[in-house]
Structure formats: C-alpha cells, structure tokens
Amino acid sequence: MNTSLTRRRLLAFLPPALATALVAACGGKSDSSKRDAAPSRSNASAPANPQSSPASGQLKATPACADADDVTPEQTEGPYFTRNSPERTSLLENGAGGTKLVLTGVVLDRSCKPIAKALVDFWQADDKGEYDNKGFKYRGHQFTDADGRYKLETVVPGLYPGRTRHIHVKTQAPSKPVLTTQLYFPNEPGNARDGIFDKDLVMDLQDASGGGKAGTFDFVLDL
C-alpha cells in the first residue's frame, strides 16, 4: 500500500487546522514545504568552487559572477618596476634554481566577461629574493588570448627583506586604466607580518603533477 498517498487522501477530508496538527505530530512536511526546501535550479546546478578550501586556508581565485563587484584590489607598485619589459610568457632562466611555478588565470570585467588582448605585466624577485634592476630577468609582459586567459612560467620568488613572498602585476584592458597590484602565496608565515598583505590577493596554489607548483588567479577589472 502507498502510505504517502493514503495520508494525502485522509488529509484532504480533514478540516485545515486538524490536518496541519496531524502533519506536525507525524513529523512530516507538506508538499509545499518540500518545494520550498528544495534548492533552486541555479543553486543546484552550480559547481562547487575547487579553488576554495577552508581546511587549506586557500582563497577562491575566481569570484562568482554574482560577486563580481569585488574587483581585484590595487596595491603599490613598489620601487623596482621597469618599463618596456620583453613580451614573453616564460620568465625561466637557463641554469637558474628555484621551484618552478606555472601561474594561469583569466582577466575579467565586473560582469565576468573575459577581456581579450588585456596586458598582463609581471615582475618579481628571483629565488634568492633579489630583483634584477639592470636587465629584465624575471620581468615580462603578455596579452590575454580571445578567452581572456594568460599563462606565466616562472619560479617561486625568494623572500625580499621586510616583505612576504609576492609577485608584482600590472594588468590593463585595451585603452583602459591600468590596475597595479601584487599576488601572494597561501600559508606563508610572513603574510601576517606584511603591512600591505591582502588576503583577497592570495592565489590558489597546488603541487603540479610534473613537479613544482601550479597557481591560479583571475583578475577582475573595474570596468
């Protein structure tokens, strides 16, 4: 016997107040309450964000479109920016040490639309924490592809005195203002002591399958 169907038939013949009391006493829910408790189509189909992990302390790298008002924060340029860096996607130096880092992501506007041909200019210290202020070691710029994506090959920078581990970035949509900022590494002891560290600029960082590290960070421009 279908007990659920039998109960619905019984409730249909009872006064509303008595039917409600009977449902409550049985610990059940009416059909309307079940519908109210069901997730919406958008929430049910939304994928989990693999870039958020409270246990690991890592922050999400890509905001959901509903959160796109949270544009990427600006930060100081610092003293070591050099203009006219070479256009290249790899900053790796022959014979240089350090842990290889492949950083990828997308440049977006506030509506989460990818920005093609956006400038992304990186500069950083080498694995010993030293900047090349005479040449262009660990300096280079590139442009996003048609899907707004960039990819950078570099090394995990060493610790520069007085700062936590970081990478400098300028990004700019064509003919739009430049965003200057810095990217940070998760779980760095120096993060808490760094005066300009911003948790919203922490990249997602994982061990790469072939060795080294794989990082992701998406830039949201105020456009």
C-alpha positions as CSV (number, residue, x, y, z in Angstrom):
1,M,0.0,0.0,0.0
2,N,1.2,3.5,-0.8
3,T,1.1,5.1,2.7
4,S,2.0,8.5,1.4
5,L,-0.9,8.5,-1.0
6,T,-3.3,7.2,1.7
7,R,-2.2,10.0,4.1
8,R,-2.8,12.7,1.4
9,R,-6.3,11.3,0.8
10,L,-7.0,11.3,4.5
11,L,-5.8,14.9,4.9
12,A,-7.9,16.0,2.0
13,F,-11.1,15.2,4.0
14,L,-10.0,16.8,7.3
15,P,-10.5,20.4,8.3
16,P,-7.4,22.5,7.6
17,A,-6.5,23.1,11.3
18,L,-6.8,19.4,12.1
19,A,-4.8,18.4,9.0
20,T,-1.9,20.8,10.0
21,A,-1.8,19.4,13.5
22,L,-1.7,15.9,12.2
23,V,1.2,16.6,9.9
24,A,3.1,18.3,12.7
25,A,2.5,15.4,15.1
26,C,3.8,12.9,12.5
27,G,7.0,14.9,11.9
28,G,6.2,15.3,8.2
29,K,6.2,18.2,5.8
30,S,3.6,19.3,3.4
31,D,4.2,19.1,-0.3
32,S,4.6,22.9,-0.4
33,S,7.2,22.9,2.4
34,K,9.2,20.3,0.4
35,R,9.1,22.5,-2.6
36,D,10.3,25.5,-0.5
37,A,13.1,23.5,0.9
38,A,14.3,22.3,-2.5
39,P,17.3,24.2,-3.9
40,S,16.7,26.5,-6.8
41,R,17.8,25.4,-10.3
42,S,20.7,27.8,-10.3
43,N,22.0,26.7,-6.9
44,A,21.5,23.0,-7.6
45,S,23.5,23.2,-10.9
46,A,26.2,25.5,-9.7
47,P,29.5,23.6,-9.4
48,A,31.5,23.6,-6.2
49,N,34.4,26.0,-6.3
50,P,37.5,23.8,-6.2
51,Q,39.6,26.9,-5.5
52,S,38.2,27.5,-2.1
53,S,39.4,25.2,0.7
54,P,38.8,26.4,4.3
55,A,40.9,23.5,5.5
56,S,43.9,24.6,3.5
57,G,43.5,28.3,4.1
58,Q,43.4,29.0,0.4
59,L,41.1,31.6,-1.0
60,K,38.9,31.3,-4.1
61,A,40.7,32.7,-7.2
62,T,37.7,33.4,-9.3
63,P,34.7,35.3,-8.0
64,A,31.2,34.0,-9.0
65,C,29.5,36.4,-11.3
66,A,27.2,37.4,-8.5
67,D,30.2,38.6,-6.6
68,A,31.9,40.4,-9.4
69,D,31.6,43.7,-7.7
70,D,34.6,42.7,-5.7
71,V,37.2,43.9,-8.2
72,T,40.8,43.0,-7.7
73,P,42.3,45.4,-5.1
74,E,45.1,47.8,-6.2
75,Q,48.4,47.8,-4.4
76,T,51.6,49.8,-4.5
77,E,53.9,49.5,-7.5
78,G,57.0,49.3,-5.3
79,P,60.4,50.6,-6.1
80,Y,61.5,48.1,-8.8
81,F,59.1,48.4,-11.7
82,T,60.9,48.7,-15.1
83,R,59.1,49.8,-18.2
84,N,59.3,48.1,-21.6
85,S,59.8,44.6,-20.3
86,P,60.0,42.0,-23.1
87,E,56.9,40.3,-24.3
88,R,57.1,36.6,-23.2
89,T,55.1,34.0,-21.3
90,S,58.1,32.4,-19.6
91,L,60.5,34.1,-17.2
92,L,62.5,31.0,-16.6
93,E,66.3,31.5,-16.8
94,N,68.7,28.8,-18.0
95,G,70.6,27.3,-15.1
96,A,68.6,29.2,-12.5
97,G,67.4,27.4,-9.4
98,G,64.2,27.7,-7.5
99,T,60.8,25.9,-7.6
100,K,59.1,26.2,-11.0
101,L,55.7,28.0,-10.8
102,V,53.1,28.0,-13.6
103,L,50.5,30.7,-13.0
104,T,47.3,30.8,-15.0
105,G,44.1,32.7,-14.9
106,V,41.6,35.0,-16.7
107,V,41.2,38.8,-16.9
108,L,37.5,39.7,-16.5
109,D,35.3,42.8,-16.2
110,R,32.8,43.3,-13.5
111,S,30.1,41.3,-15.4
112,C,32.5,38.4,-15.5
113,K,33.1,38.8,-19.3
114,P,36.6,37.8,-20.3
115,I,38.8,40.5,-21.7
116,A,40.8,39.6,-24.8
117,K,44.1,41.3,-25.5
118,A,44.5,42.6,-22.0
119,L,48.0,43.5,-21.0
120,V,49.4,41.4,-18.0
121,D,52.9,42.6,-16.9
122,F,54.8,40.6,-14.3
123,W,57.9,41.4,-12.3
124,Q,59.4,39.6,-9.2
125,A,62.5,38.7,-7.3
126,D,64.4,35.6,-8.2
127,D,64.5,32.5,-5.9
128,K,67.1,34.3,-3.7
129,G,64.8,37.3,-3.2
130,E,66.8,39.6,-5.5
131,Y,65.5,41.9,-8.2
132,D,67.3,42.5,-11.5
133,N,67.3,46.3,-11.7
134,K,69.8,46.4,-14.7
135,G,68.1,44.0,-17.1
136,F,64.9,42.1,-17.4
137,K,65.4,38.8,-15.5
138,Y,62.0,37.7,-14.1
139,R,60.3,40.5,-15.9
140,G,57.9,40.2,-18.8
141,H,54.5,41.1,-20.2
142,Q,52.0,39.2,-22.3
143,F,48.5,39.7,-23.7
144,T,45.4,37.6,-22.9
145,D,44.0,35.3,-25.6
146,A,40.5,35.5,-27.1
147,D,39.1,33.9,-23.9
148,G,40.9,36.4,-21.6
149,R,43.4,33.8,-20.4
150,Y,47.0,34.2,-19.6
151,K,49.8,31.7,-18.6
152,L,53.1,32.5,-17.0
153,E,56.1,30.2,-16.3
154,T,58.4,31.5,-13.6
155,V,59.8,30.4,-10.3
156,V,58.5,30.9,-6.7
157,P,60.2,34.1,-5.7
158,G,62.5,34.2,-2.7
159,L,61.9,36.4,0.3
160,Y,62.7,40.1,-0.1
161,P,63.8,41.7,3.2
162,G,60.8,43.1,5.0
163,R,58.2,41.6,2.8
164,T,56.3,38.3,2.5
165,R,56.6,36.3,-0.8
166,H,54.9,38.1,-3.6
167,I,54.7,38.8,-7.4
168,H,54.0,42.3,-8.9
169,V,51.5,42.7,-11.6
170,K,50.0,45.4,-13.9
171,T,47.0,44.5,-16.0
172,Q,45.1,46.7,-18.4
173,A,42.2,46.2,-20.8
174,P,42.8,47.8,-24.2
175,S,42.7,51.6,-23.9
176,K,41.6,51.4,-20.2
177,P,43.2,52.4,-16.9
178,V,46.0,50.2,-15.5
179,L,45.5,48.1,-12.4
180,T,48.7,47.7,-10.4
181,T,48.7,45.1,-7.7
182,Q,50.5,42.2,-6.1
183,L,49.8,38.5,-5.8
184,Y,50.5,36.5,-2.6
185,F,51.2,32.9,-1.7
186,P,49.0,30.9,0.8
187,N,50.1,29.8,4.2
188,E,53.2,32.0,4.2
189,P,54.5,32.8,7.7
190,G,55.3,36.4,6.5
191,N,51.7,37.1,5.4
192,A,50.6,38.1,8.9
193,R,53.6,40.4,9.4
194,D,53.5,42.1,6.0
195,G,52.0,45.6,6.2
196,I,50.3,45.6,2.8
197,F,49.4,41.9,2.5
198,D,45.8,41.5,1.3
199,K,44.0,38.1,1.7
200,D,42.0,38.9,-1.4
201,L,45.2,38.7,-3.5
202,V,46.2,35.2,-2.4
203,M,46.5,32.9,-5.4
204,D,45.3,29.3,-5.3
205,L,48.4,27.1,-5.2
206,Q,48.7,23.4,-5.7
207,D,51.5,20.9,-6.3
208,A,51.9,20.4,-10.0
209,S,51.8,16.8,-11.4
210,G,55.2,17.1,-13.0
211,G,56.8,18.8,-10.1
212,G,56.9,22.4,-9.0
213,K,53.8,24.5,-8.2
214,A,50.6,25.4,-10.2
215,G,48.9,28.7,-9.2
216,T,45.7,30.3,-10.4
217,F,44.4,33.8,-10.1
218,D,41.7,35.7,-12.0
219,F,41.9,39.5,-12.2
220,V,38.5,41.4,-12.1
221,L,39.0,44.9,-13.6
222,D,36.7,47.8,-12.6
223,L,35.1,48.0,-16.0
